[in-house]
Amino acid sequence: MPSRPSPVTATSRLLTFLMALLALMAGAAPSGAAGASPQVDPGTGAPARSTSAAVPPRVPGAAHQRAARLAELTTAGTVRTGHTDPADWAGLTPKDLAVPTGVPGIQIDGYFPDSSTTNTNHGWNHDAQFVIRLPDRWNGGLVVSGTPGNREQYANDRAIGDWVLARGYAFATTDKGNTGIAFHRDGRAPGDAIAEWNSRLTQLTRAARAVTAQRYHRPPVRTLVTGMSNGGYLVRWQLENHPELYDGGVDWEGTLWRSAGPNPLTSLPLALRHYPAHAAGGPDAEDATAALHAAGFPAGSEFLWPYHHRVYWDLTQRIYREELDPDFDGAAEAGTPYCAPGAPACDADYAYAARPSGTHDAVERIELTGRIGKPLITVHGTLDVLLPIGEDSDVYARMVREAGRGGLHRYYRIEDGTHTDSLVDVFPGRLRPLVPCHRSAFTALEDWLTDGPRPPAGHTVVRPAGAGPAELLDHCSLTRS
């Protein structure tokens, strides 16, 4: 659930700048997305058809919209024309990820009615913003997505949008109805802000299906939902609660919310509680390290802990705890950064299981059940230390099986993958990017939904021995070696 790093220290500001710089550098990468295939209609297999539209479609239910015909819908063009926000996708992809080109079409920016104002894009100061991109050469499909973390609607442009647009899909994404590290201020009751994420993606999916029908004079033959982190949570929730809207989905390390646990509020406090002793290296370090391993942070991931302690663990725990359990710290808002265990209302001491029933009720409003109604493929890195795999996707896969829906699910544990792909550049040789594995999962889903081969049974995808950075960024085979 990556959010923008907190600006509480000079170090975190520097990290934010470096990540943004890396992402901007990616915009100048060579054209031609790795793994892109010829644009074909996913329903018939025929070549995608080229269309033109003099009058842009109207987005049903939108309070405001603005359409533009663009020579390039991918970030190769939208960065230049101002139709994306590089800061929104900074830090989510490796710097050398290729940028495809040659996708002209229509972009519609706008927003649905909403009372909150956390999203400042376009000077609108209005939430429930969306972007819909309609390529001239359409393959008949639609991909919809919600954003990771608390980011705005352009956050998926590099990791997902560029690639699916190059394959001929229409692409729509939403800011989920609230953004930023104070997203918890939206709504009246605990859990309201996160619950809105689900309704906003449902709203966008319905609207985008209508928009594609207007634009191309027929409805999409396939609607797919995908996203990473909080966006992956939305994929799971949509396929559990609104399977009628979708043909299938790809869940990229989705956040797991369960009222009985595990959930982020059960693992993150343990990281905050034990990491300082681990880092100090004194007589308590060995026990602290063992406690972190027992909390789900895998052995072998220790090199990632300092970064996550500095950037993610503390901020994520405090703002999500404030959203779901604001009474824990009374009148304070989102706790005290980096408080020491034993300090009043310190999030390092937070014990979710012991909290009042109202907190568990708030999580129950947004929890997952595993009762998916359409095919779903999940990919998750084994070295994820924001959403540890043993406390997240391992559990969700079991939930799906126990719900009797195992036949609709494929789960691939990606060896040496971590939560944020830009860290592959920070720790070269120690991590592998997940973006090519997401793309392999996406094409496997396409085959699954047609007459192609069914995806292989779920398993751990071993990192290829001797594979260099270029190979790992270009290729991720989901078949057993």
C-alpha positions in Angstrom: 0.0 0.0 0.0 2.7 2.5 -1.0 2.1 6.1 -0.1 4.3 9.0 -0.8 7.1 9.1 1.7 6.4 11.3 4.7 8.2 14.7 4.7 9.1 14.6 8.3 12.8 14.3 7.7 15.4 15.6 5.3 16.2 12.0 4.5 12.7 11.1 3.4 12.5 14.3 1.3 15.7 13.3 -0.5 14.2 9.8 -1.1 11.1 11.3 -2.6 13.2 13.4 -4.9 15.3 10.6 -6.0 12.3 8.3 -6.7 10.7 11.1 -8.7 13.9 11.6 -10.7 14.1 7.8 -11.4 10.5 7.8 -12.6 11.1 10.8 -14.8 14.2 9.2 -16.3 12.0 6.2 -17.2 9.9 8.5 -19.4 12.9 8.8 -21.8 13.4 5.1 -22.1 13.4 3.4 -25.5 10.0 3.0 -27.1 8.4 -0.4 -27.4 7.1 -2.1 -24.3 8.6 -5.4 -23.4 6.2 -8.2 -24.0 3.7 -6.1 -25.9 1.7 -8.1 -28.5 -0.1 -7.0 -31.6 -3.4 -5.3 -30.9 -6.2 -7.8 -31.4 -9.9 -8.0 -30.4 -9.9 -10.2 -27.2 -13.3 -11.5 -28.2 -12.7 -12.5 -31.8 -8.9 -12.5 -32.2 -9.3 -10.2 -35.2 -6.9 -7.2 -35.6 -8.0 -4.1 -33.6 -9.9 -1.7 -35.6 -9.2 2.0 -36.0 -11.9 4.5 -35.3 -12.4 8.2 -35.0 -14.8 10.3 -33.0 -15.6 14.0 -33.6 -17.6 14.3 -30.4 -16.1 12.9 -27.2 -18.2 10.6 -25.1 -20.0 11.8 -22.0 -19.1 10.1 -18.7 -22.4 9.0 -17.0 -22.7 10.6 -13.6 -19.7 12.9 -13.9 -20.0 16.3 -12.4 -17.2 17.6 -14.6 -15.2 16.3 -17.5 -12.6 17.6 -20.0 -11.7 15.7 -23.1 -8.6 16.0 -25.3 -7.4 14.3 -28.5 -3.8 13.3 -28.0 -1.2 12.1 -30.4 0.1 9.8 -27.6 -1.8 8.4 -24.7 1.1 6.7 -23.0 3.5 8.6 -20.7 5.8 9.1 -23.7 3.4 11.8 -24.7 1.3 12.6 -21.7 4.3 13.8 -19.7 5.0 16.5 -22.4 1.3 17.5 -22.7 0.5 17.6 -19.0 -2.0 14.8 -19.2 -0.3 12.8 -16.4 1.5 13.7 -13.2 4.9 12.0 -12.9 5.0 12.7 -9.1 2.0 10.4 -8.8 3.8 7.4 -10.1 7.2 8.2 -8.8 8.9 5.2 -7.1 6.6 2.5 -8.4 8.6 1.2 -11.3 12.2 0.4 -12.2 14.0 3.3 -14.0 14.7 1.3 -17.1 11.1 0.2 -17.7 10.4 0.8 -21.4 7.9 3.3 -22.5 5.7 2.3 -25.5 4.7 4.8 -28.1 2.3 5.0 -31.0 -1.1 5.1 -29.2 -3.1 8.1 -30.3 -6.6 8.6 -28.9 -8.9 10.5 -26.6 -8.2 11.2 -22.9 -11.1 12.2 -20.6 -10.3 13.7 -17.2 -13.0 14.6 -14.7 -14.6 13.9 -11.4 -17.8 12.5 -9.9 -19.8 14.4 -7.3 -18.0 14.3 -4.0 -17.7 16.5 -0.9 -14.0 16.0 -0.1 -11.1 18.0 -1.6 -7.8 16.2 -1.0 -7.0 15.8 -4.7 -5.5 19.0 -6.1 -4.9 17.9 -9.7 -5.8 20.4 -12.4 -6.5 22.9 -9.6 -9.9 21.3 -9.2 -9.4 20.6 -5.4 -12.0 17.8 -5.8 -11.9 14.1 -5.0 -13.4 11.2 -7.0 -11.2 12.3 -10.0 -10.8 9.8 -12.8 -9.0 9.5 -16.1 -10.3 7.4 -19.1 -8.1 6.8 -22.1 -9.6 5.6 -25.4 -7.1 4.5 -28.0 -8.0 4.9 -31.7 -7.0 1.3 -32.4 -9.1 -0.5 -29.9 -8.9 -4.3 -29.2 -12.4 -4.4 -27.8 -11.4 -4.6 -24.1 -11.4 -2.3 -21.1 -9.1 -2.3 -18.1 -10.1 -0.5 -14.9 -7.9 0.1 -11.9 -7.7 1.9 -8.5 -4.5 3.4 -7.3 -2.0 2.1 -4.8 -1.4 3.7 -1.4 -3.2 7.1 -1.2 -2.1 8.3 -4.6 -4.0 10.2 -7.2 -5.5 8.9 -10.5 -2.3 8.9 -12.5 -0.4 6.5 -10.2 -0.9 3.5 -12.5 0.2 5.2 -15.7 3.7 3.7 -15.9 3.2 0.4 -14.2 -0.1 -0.6 -15.9 -1.6 2.0 -18.2 1.2 2.3 -20.7 1.3 -1.4 -21.3 -2.4 -2.1 -21.6 -2.9 0.9 -23.9 -0.1 -0.4 -26.2 -2.1 -3.6 -26.3 -5.2 -1.8 -27.5 -7.2 -1.7 -24.3 -9.2 1.3 -23.2 -8.0 2.2 -19.7 -9.8 3.9 -16.8 -8.6 4.6 -13.3 -9.7 6.5 -10.2 -8.2 8.2 -7.2 -10.6 6.1 -5.1 -12.4 9.2 -3.6 -9.7 10.5 -1.3 -5.9 10.9 -1.4 -2.8 11.9 0.6 -1.6 11.0 4.1 -4.7 12.7 5.7 -7.1 10.6 3.7 -8.6 9.4 7.0 -10.3 12.8 7.4 -12.8 11.9 4.7 -16.0 10.4 6.0 -17.9 10.5 9.3 -17.3 7.0 10.7 -14.3 4.7 11.0 -13.7 2.9 7.7 -15.7 5.4 5.6 -12.7 6.5 3.5 -11.6 3.0 2.6 -15.2 1.9 2.0 -15.4 4.7 -0.5 -12.5 3.3 -2.5 -14.6 0.2 -3.3 -17.7 2.2 -4.3 -15.7 4.6 -6.5 -14.1 1.8 -8.5 -17.5 0.2 -9.0 -18.8 3.6 -10.1 -16.0 4.1 -12.5 -16.3 0.7 -14.0 -19.9 1.2 -14.9 -19.2 4.6 -16.3 -16.2 3.5 -18.3 -18.2 0.6 -19.8 -20.8 3.1 -21.0 -18.1 5.4 -22.3 -16.4 2.7 -24.4 -19.8 1.8 -25.8 -20.3 5.4 -26.9 -16.9 5.8 -28.3 -16.7 2.5 -30.3 -20.4 1.9 -30.9 -20.4 -1.4 -29.1 -19.8 -2.4 -25.5 -16.5 -3.9 -24.4 -16.3 -7.6 -25.0 -14.1 -8.0 -22.0 -13.6 -5.9 -18.8 -10.6 -6.7 -16.6 -9.7 -5.2 -13.2 -6.2 -4.9 -12.0 -4.1 -3.0 -9.5 -1.2 -3.1 -7.0 -1.3 -2.9 -3.2 -4.4 -1.0 -2.2 -5.4 -1.3 -5.9 -4.9 -5.1 -5.6 -7.2 -5.1 -2.6 -9.8 -3.4 -4.8 -9.5 -6.1 -7.4 -10.2 -8.8 -4.7 -13.1 -6.8 -3.3 -14.7 -6.1 -6.8 -14.5 -9.8 -7.8 -16.1 -10.8 -4.5 -18.8 -8.2 -4.5 -19.4 -7.2 -8.2 -18.3 -10.1 -10.3 -21.1 -9.2 -12.8 -19.0 -6.2 -13.9 -15.9 -8.0 -14.8 -14.5 -11.0 -16.7 -11.5 -11.4 -14.4 -8.7 -9.6 -12.6 -5.0 -9.5 -11.7 -4.2 -8.8 -8.1 -0.7 -7.4 -7.6 0.1 -7.8 -3.9 -3.3 -6.7 -2.7 -3.8 -5.5 0.9 -5.6 -8.0 3.1 -8.2 -6.7 5.5 -9.9 -9.2 7.8 -11.7 -8.3 11.0 -10.3 -11.3 12.7 -6.8 -10.6 11.4 -4.3 -10.8 10.0 -4.3 -7.3 8.5 -1.8 -4.4 8.4 -2.7 -3.3 11.9 -1.6 -6.7 13.3 1.9 -6.8 11.6 3.0 -3.1 11.4 3.0 -2.4 15.2 5.3 -5.4 15.7 7.7 -4.0 13.2 7.7 -0.7 15.0 8.1 -2.4 18.4 11.0 -4.7 17.6 13.0 -3.0 14.8 14.8 -0.4 17.0 16.4 -3.2 19.2 17.3 -5.2 16.0 18.9 -2.1 14.5 20.8 -1.2 17.7 22.6 -4.5 17.6 22.9 -4.9 21.4 22.1 -7.9 23.6 18.4 -7.8 22.6 19.0 -7.7 18.9 18.8 -11.5 18.3 15.4 -11.7 20.1 14.1 -8.7 18.2 15.1 -10.2 14.9 13.4 -13.4 15.8 10.3 -11.5 16.8 10.2 -9.7 13.4 10.5 -13.0 11.6 7.7 -14.4 13.7 5.6 -11.4 12.8 5.9 -12.3 9.1 8.9 -10.3 8.0 10.8 -13.0 6.2 14.3 -14.1 6.9 16.5 -12.7 4.1 14.6 -9.4 3.9 16.6 -7.7 6.7 18.4 -5.5 4.2 15.0 -3.9 3.4 14.1 -3.1 7.0 16.0 0.1 7.5 14.3 1.7 4.4 10.8 0.6 5.4 11.3 1.7 9.0 12.4 5.1 7.8 9.8 5.6 5.0 6.8 3.2 5.3 6.1 1.3 8.5 5.5 4.2 10.9 3.5 6.4 8.6 1.4 3.5 7.2 0.5 2.2 10.7 -0.5 5.6 12.0 -2.7 6.8 9.2 -4.5 3.5 8.6 -5.0 3.0 12.4 -6.4 6.6 12.5 -8.8 5.6 9.7 -10.1 2.5 11.4 -9.4 3.2 15.1 -9.3 6.9 15.8 -10.1 6.5 19.5 -6.8 4.8 20.2 -5.0 8.2 20.6 -7.9 10.3 21.7 -8.0 13.8 20.4 -4.6 13.4 18.7 -4.6 12.8 14.9 -2.6 9.8 13.6 -0.5 9.4 16.7 3.1 10.4 17.4 5.7 9.6 14.7 8.4 7.2 15.8 7.2 7.1 19.4 9.0 4.8 21.8 7.2 1.8 23.2 5.6 2.6 26.5 4.9 6.2 25.5 1.2 7.3 25.8 -1.0 6.0 22.9 2.1 4.8 21.0 1.4 2.9 17.8 4.3 0.6 18.5 2.2 -0.7 21.4 -0.9 -1.0 19.3 -2.7 -4.4 19.9 -5.4 -4.8 17.4 -6.9 -8.0 18.9 -7.4 -6.2 22.2 -9.2 -3.2 20.7 -12.9 -2.6 21.3 -15.5 -4.3 19.1 -16.1 -1.0 17.2 -12.7 -1.2 15.7 -13.3 -4.7 14.5 -16.6 -3.7 13.1 -14.9 -0.9 11.1 -12.6 -3.5 9.6 -15.4 -5.8 8.9 -17.0 -3.2 6.7 -14.1 -3.4 4.3 -12.9 -7.0 4.9 -12.4 -9.6 2.2 -14.0 -13.1 2.3 -12.3 -15.0 -0.5 -15.6 -15.6 -2.3 -14.5 -14.4 -5.7 -16.9 -14.8 -8.6 -14.6 -14.5 -11.6 -11.1 -15.7 -12.4 -8.4 -14.0 -10.4 -4.6 -14.2 -10.6 -2.5 -13.0 -7.7 1.2 -12.2 -7.8 3.1 -11.2 -4.6 6.9 -10.9 -3.9 8.4 -13.2 -1.2 10.5 -10.2 0.1 7.6 -7.9 0.6 8.1 -6.2 4.0 5.2 -3.7 3.9 2.6 -6.4 3.3 4.5 -9.5 4.3 3.4 -12.4 2.1 2.8 -14.8 4.9 0.4 -12.4 6.5 -1.3 -11.4 3.3 -1.6 -13.3 0.0 -0.7 -16.7 1.5 -3.7 -16.2 3.8 -5.9 -14.8 1.0 -5.2 -17.8 -1.2 -6.3 -20.1 1.6 -9.4 -18.0 2.1 -10.3 -18.5 -1.5 -9.9 -22.3 -1.3 -11.9 -22.5 1.9 -14.7 -20.5 0.2 -14.8 -23.2 -2.4 -13.5 -20.8 -5.2 -10.1 -22.3 -5.6 -10.8 -23.2 -9.2 -11.1 -19.5 -10.0 -7.8 -18.5 -8.5 -4.1 -18.8 -9.4 -1.5 -17.6 -7.0 2.2 -17.0 -7.8 4.7 -16.2 -5.1 7.5 -14.3 -6.9 10.9 -15.1 -5.4 12.9 -12.0 -4.4 10.1 -9.6 -5.3 9.4 -6.8 -2.9 6.5 -4.3 -2.5 7.9 -1.3 -4.5 9.7 -2.0 -7.8 11.9 1.1 -7.6 13.8 -0.7 -4.8 15.2 -3.0 -7.5 17.4 0.0 -8.6 18.4 0.7 -5.0 19.4 -2.9 -4.3 20.7 -4.2 -7.7 21.2 -8.0 -7.8 19.2 -8.6 -4.6 15.6 -8.1 -5.9 13.6 -8.8 -9.0 10.9 -6.5 -10.4 7.2 -7.6 -10.2 6.1 -5.5 -13.2 7.0 -8.3 -15.8 5.3 -10.9 -13.6 2.2 -8.8 -13.5 2.3 -8.6 -17.3 2.8 -12.4 -17.5 -0.2 -12.9 -15.2 -2.3 -10.5 -17.3 -1.6 -12.4 -20.5 -2.2 -15.7 -18.7 -5.6 -14.3 -17.7 -6.3 -13.4 -21.3 -5.6 -16.9 -22.3 -7.7 -18.3 -19.5 -10.7 -16.3 -20.6 -10.4 -17.5 -24.2 -9.6 -20.9 -25.7 -5.9 -20.6 -24.7 -4.1 -22.7 -22.2 -5.1 -22.4 -18.5 -2.5 -20.8 -16.3 -0.3 -23.3 -14.4 -1.2 -24.2 -10.8 -0.1 -21.7 -8.2 3.5 -22.0 -7.0 6.6 -20.1 -6.1 8.2 -18.6 -9.3 11.9 -19.1 -8.7 14.2 -16.3 -9.7 16.2 -17.6 -12.7 19.8 -18.4 -11.8 22.3 -15.9 -13.3 19.6 -13.7 -14.8 20.7 -10.1 -15.1 18.7 -6.9 -14.6 17.7 -6.6 -18.2 16.4 -10.2 -18.4 14.5 -9.9 -15.2 12.8 -6.6 -16.3 11.9 -8.1 -19.7 10.7 -11.6 -18.7 8.9 -13.5 -16.0 7.8 -17.0 -16.8 5.0 -18.3 -14.6 5.5 -21.9 -15.7 7.4 -24.2 -13.3 11.0 -24.5 -14.2 
